[in-house]
Amino acid sequence: MKSYNYERAIADLLGDPEKKKGTEWNYFNPLDDDGENPDFWVNIESGLFHCFSSEDEGHFTRLYADMNKINEKQAFKELRTKYPANGSSTYQQQSKSKTDYDYIYSKKLSVNVNDKKKIIESLMKRYIQEDYIKFLIKDGQIKYDSGPKYTTGLVVPVYNSKNDKIVAIQKIAPDFKKKKFHGSFKAEGAGYWITPDGWQKQKDTKNIYIVESFINAATLGMSGHKAICVFSANNTNFPKELFNGYDKIVIGFDNDSKGEKGAEVLSHNLELAGCENVFVLTWPKGTSEKFDVNDLLMKNPVNFEDEFKKLLEKVKPAKDLIKPITKEKKQKKKFNAHEILAKINTKDFLYVPDVGFYNYDSAGYWKEINKTYVESKIKEIIGEPSRYEIAETSKMLELDTLIPLGKKLNELKWTLNLQNGLMEIETGEIKPHDRELYSTIQLPVVFNPESKCPKWDKFLIEIVESQELVKVLQEFIGLCLIPETKFHKALVLVGSGANGKSTFLSVIEYLLGKKI
């Protein structure tokens, strides 16, 4: 029985989903800026969530607690009060009561003397001048949170491009290696941070520069430019109104494939929205991977402005870089796991719960395979699948190839799987291999009832000097060949050395195979 209305609670906390698949709602990860694609899924019936990129999973109560900075007990009480189980199950935008990050940033976070010192120390490591840091602090554009929750460090407000309200905050570790979002920077429209007006060295007011991260925007702001940070190369849907009044819009994303693709999409979207004079900064050939504006500053702080000016001389009009985006390219083929599995010979796959996958070897036995192999086969068919598509297809394959109810691996205790067939131990009869017997053990030998081995017979009598003991040894080898342990027998080989013990054991190893 539900304790509260998950659907409405999820919608109020995370906003409109990127897409819906039945009871599964899809979002960008609200707990981390992984920025690639929306791979965070939450079930509106069970409340369970899973993120493929961070491999984080759990229940919505914990997610609600984490995003609101309260413990799970408090979260459960709040959710039961706000979202009773018998309440409306239909999400209505007007009923939202989202976390007020504007209030949290403006009222609950303050900057004391110690916080100010930490902000200055942190940003100066990235070569941001102390005067500009103090200017940002005074303008309320950066704060500090010493709390251990998530990430201790700088706190940057995320403004909504539709109404300029603070809809989320980003916390940045002092070394800039870790970043976390509270709230979704894309829930109600594209989120951004912009350099404030009033800086004494501000000189370039007619152009605006769009960069990925806060530190890049701060770098340009310090140098007198107007800059806007969009937090991710994937955050590309901005309204024209945000850029009204500027003569030129220059996109300066990081030097990597994400930045290149993001700049292309953003420039295309801006032109579609009616923005004119959109340009894209292209990094010179040989520039390091992931290199950005702040890296340029740190590499050459004395001549940064001259180096940046050289880059601006080579910006290219967006229309020259935009590849035609056809409807066919925009329309993504609907994902269907059954269609993918239809291209896989599923009869050669077997899934055993709590054990894993097996693939039927033409030699006549089921061979255990790693899940990575299964995923590689799926990837081979799909081409460039998302993690979600791989996981869904893999899960569907488990269901389609599940071992029949009541069946077990290696059930037949008195049948040996040999290279030339299945031998009934009690009768010596050889039958063809049968995949439905689910045998995973095949001895590396071919059975020939007519074969003789006088050398072996001679060896046995030489090492034990007794026909009775020869029978004991042969009986023990026979017991080793069958997966039946009810006989409770053990064999101890005693001898001074060079008297056949190792040879005897080597023969058993050959019969059984080293993998057994």
Secondary structure, DSSP 8 states (H G I E B T S, - for coil): --SB-HHHHHHHHH-S-SEEETTEEEE--TTS---SS--EEEETTT-EEEETTT--EEEHHHHHHHHHT--HHHHHHHHHHHSBTTS--S--GGG-----HHHIIIII----HHHHHHHHHHHHTTT--HHHHHHHHHTTS-EEE---SS--EEEEEEEETTT--EEEEEEE-TTSS-EEEES-TTTTS-EEEE--S--TT--EEEEEEEESSHHHHHHHHHTTEEEEE-SSTT-----GGGGTT-SEEEE---BSHHHHHHHHHHHHHHHHTT--SEEE----TT--TTB-HHHHHHH-STTHHHHHHHHHTT-EEHHHH-----HHHHS-----HHHHHTTS-GGGEEEETTTEEEEEETTTEEEEE-HHHHHHHHHHHHSS--HHHHHHHHHHHHHHTB--TT--TT--TTEEEETTEEEETTT--EE---GGG------S----TT---HHHHHHHHHHH--HHHHHHHHHHHHHHTSS--TT--------SSSSSHHHHHHHHHHHH-TT-
